[in-house]
């Protein structure tokens, strides 16, 4: 797995885990993540998302 793909996977797993801690079911957490992730990726690219996630 290349570096960018691994970053994307780790980012997705981290966000889904955070949503589950906030009380979402796993299915709902994945739906919410995908609903918003696609727009972020389209507008800003994955690299921005992973950089923002690493700062927090």
C-alpha positions in Angstrom: 0.0 0.0 0.0 1.5 3.3 -1.0 1.9 6.2 1.4 -1.0 8.3 0.2 -3.4 5.4 0.3 -2.3 4.4 3.8 -2.8 8.0 5.0 -6.3 8.0 3.5 -7.2 4.7 5.2 -5.8 5.8 8.6 -7.7 9.1 8.3 -11.0 7.3 7.5 -10.6 4.8 10.3 -9.8 7.6 12.7 -12.7 9.8 11.8 -15.1 6.8 11.9 -13.8 5.9 15.4 -14.3 9.4 16.6 -17.9 9.4 15.3 -18.6 6.1 17.1 -17.3 7.7 20.3 -19.8 10.5 19.8 -22.6 7.9 19.8 -23.0 7.0 16.1 -23.5 3.4 15.2 -20.8 2.0 12.9 -23.1 2.1 9.9 -24.2 5.7 10.6 -20.6 6.8 11.2 -19.5 5.4 7.8 -22.5 7.1 6.1 -21.7 10.4 7.7 -18.1 10.1 6.9 -18.7 9.3 3.2 -21.3 12.0 2.8 -18.9 14.7 4.0 -15.6 13.2 2.9 -16.4 13.2 -0.8 -17.1 16.9 -0.8 -13.9 17.7 1.2 -11.8 15.5 -1.1 -13.4 17.1 -4.2 -12.8 20.6 -2.9 -9.6 20.4 -1.0 -8.0 17.0 -1.9 -7.1 14.3 0.6 -3.8 15.8 1.5 -5.5 18.8 3.2 -7.7 16.5 5.2 -4.9 14.3 6.5 -2.8 17.4 7.3 -5.7 18.9 9.3 -6.3 15.6 11.1 -2.6 15.3 12.0 -2.6 18.8 13.6 -5.4 18.0 16.0 
